[in-house]
Amino acid sequence: MKKAPTQKQLSQAQILARKKFGEQAKARAGYEITIKFNDQIFTCKTKDIAQALVDLAPARIKTRVHLIIKKGSKTAERLLFVPRAKQLFRNKFFRDLFVRKLNFK
C-alpha cells in the first residue's frame, strides 16, 4: 500500500490544485444564497448560511430584503421587511433561529 505524500513532498502546483479542488467541492456541496436589497443583488456559494449572511450584511438597509437560498434543486425564499432584516444581519440569536427554521421545498 502506497502512503499519501506529505506536504513537503508535494510540489507547489499540486498543493494549489488540491486547495482549488477542495474549494470547488465545498461550493458544490453547500448552499447558493441570493440576496436582493437596496436595488442590488448579491450571490454567493457557501456551506454556512449564517456566516454568509454576516459577510453580506449591508451597512444600511433602506428597502425590504428578498432572500433566496438553494440547496441542489430545493429552494427556500423569504421576504423580510426592514426591522426584521436589521435583526437578521445584526442579531446572532435571530440569525441562528432564522437558519434553523428554513424549510427547503
C-alpha positions in Angstrom: 0.0 0.0 0.0 1.4 3.4 -1.0 1.4 6.2 1.5 0.0 9.6 0.7 2.7 12.2 0.2 3.4 14.7 2.9 3.1 18.5 2.4 6.9 18.8 2.0 6.9 16.2 -0.8 4.2 17.9 -2.8 5.0 20.5 -5.4 3.6 24.0 -5.2 1.3 23.3 -8.2 -0.1 20.1 -6.6 -0.8 22.0 -3.3 -2.7 24.7 -5.2 -4.6 22.1 -7.2 -5.7 20.3 -4.1 -6.8 23.6 -2.4 -8.8 24.5 -5.6 -10.4 21.1 -5.8 -11.4 21.4 -2.1 -12.9 24.8 -2.5 -14.9 23.6 -5.6 -16.2 20.6 -3.7 -17.3 22.8 -0.8 -19.1 25.1 -3.1 -20.9 22.2 -4.9 -21.9 20.6 -1.6 -23.3 23.8 0.0 -25.9 26.4 -0.5 -26.3 29.2 -3.1 -27.6 32.4 -1.5 -29.1 35.3 -3.4 -29.9 38.5 -1.5 -31.8 41.4 -3.1 -31.9 44.7 -1.2 -31.3 48.4 -1.8 -31.7 47.8 -5.5 -28.7 45.5 -5.5 -28.3 41.7 -5.9 -25.6 39.7 -4.2 -24.9 36.0 -4.8 -22.6 33.6 -3.0 -22.0 29.9 -2.6 -21.3 28.6 0.9 -21.6 25.8 3.4 -22.5 28.0 6.3 -25.6 30.2 5.8 -25.2 32.2 9.0 -21.6 33.2 8.2 -22.5 34.2 4.7 -25.3 36.4 6.0 -22.7 38.1 8.3 -20.3 38.6 5.4 -23.0 40.0 3.1 -24.5 42.3 5.7 -25.1 45.9 4.4 -24.1 49.0 6.3 -27.6 50.4 5.9 -30.9 48.8 4.8 -33.4 51.1 3.0 -35.7 48.6 1.4 -37.1 45.1 2.1 -34.8 42.1 1.7 -35.5 39.2 -0.5 -33.5 36.0 0.4 -33.4 33.0 -2.0 -31.4 30.1 -0.6 -30.9 27.0 -2.8 -29.6 23.6 -2.0 -29.5 21.4 -5.0 -33.0 21.5 -6.5 -34.6 22.7 -3.3 -35.3 26.4 -2.7 -36.3 28.5 0.4 -37.5 32.1 -0.2 -38.0 34.7 2.5 -39.2 38.3 2.2 -38.1 40.4 5.2 -39.1 44.0 5.8 -36.6 46.5 7.2 -37.0 45.8 11.0 -36.7 42.0 10.6 -33.9 42.4 8.1 -31.9 44.5 10.5 -32.4 41.8 13.2 -31.2 39.2 10.7 -27.9 40.9 9.9 -27.1 42.3 13.4 -28.5 39.8 15.9 -26.7 36.4 16.2 -29.6 34.7 18.0 -32.2 35.8 15.4 -29.9 34.8 12.6 -29.4 31.3 14.0 -33.1 30.9 14.6 -33.8 32.0 11.0 -31.3 29.4 9.6 -32.8 26.6 11.7 -36.3 27.4 10.6 -35.6 27.3 6.8 -37.7 24.7 5.0 -36.5 23.7 1.6 -39.3 22.7 -0.7 
